[in-house]
Amino acid sequence: MVKDGRMEAIHNPAIHLKTHCIKGHELNENNVYHFADGHRKCKQCTKIRNTEEWTKRKLREMNKLTM
């Protein structure tokens, strides 16, 4: 069995009892991505992470243009 969290989601029903993500966002049907292998991902955390990554990438591109 793979212990990366994804395969564990299939075999561990306690994971689906969680009501909040690690950052404290509520895990309800409007705020969760569901995957075929059984794991879930918080939409708010994903949006925050994507925005941070986009901002970092744009800043790196701007720094390259000014050099």
Secondary structure, DSSP 8 states (H G I E B T S, - for coil): ---SSHHHHHH-GGGGG--B-TTS-B--TTSEEE-TTS-EEEHHHHHHHHHHHHHHHHHHHHHHHH-
